[in-house]
Amino acid sequence: MTDHIDFERVRQCQQLKLFVAATNVRTGKQRVFRREEMSVDAVMASACLPFMFQAVEIDGEAYWDGGYMGNPALFPLMEECSARDILLIQINPISRNEVPTSASAIMNRLNEITFNSALIKEIRMIALLKHALDEQGIENCYQQALFHRISGEQALEGLSVSSKSNSEWAFLCHLFEQGQAAAERWLSEHFDAIGSHSTLDIDAVYLHE
């Protein structure tokens, strides 16, 4: 990874805001590594799936994938950044029409629910806080946040959980093309909303059954 990323330059770049989340194995709590702490170990910890890799040790603590506690962590984007817009890239389907019955389908759905749970809980907290602040007429970073979403659910819903370990170049190129097409569609439909209003109804998508 160091052949492609100069972490020293990343740490020194004052114009860059960067937050990477990991899960502390011992405490079960989230740790957010900021730009000035960024390293190979921090990046590897943020993507360490415990059934595939050994925990990554940083400063005497062991870490697993940050998705268990924050997928992604949203609060730094609102509390430490000046931009109002938050664009979520949704790759795990929130809902599915069919109830899984096979072992592989059950494992796939369980994986989706597990990694969506942290996002849903944080969105729920933000939504409740925004409503409370609206009622009190108080403006702060949470109340002012604008939410948007690019969803890959339709393109990715047919893929199993094992596809996340598929590093074949043709498959990665396919995912890249799917993501680029989804981004272009979103921009063509919602570009004018950036900085103006939310295009994602967080109540409807993340809070209501």
Order of alpha helices (4+ residues) and beta strands (2+ residues): alpha-beta-beta-alpha-beta-beta-alpha-beta-alpha-alpha-beta-alpha-alpha
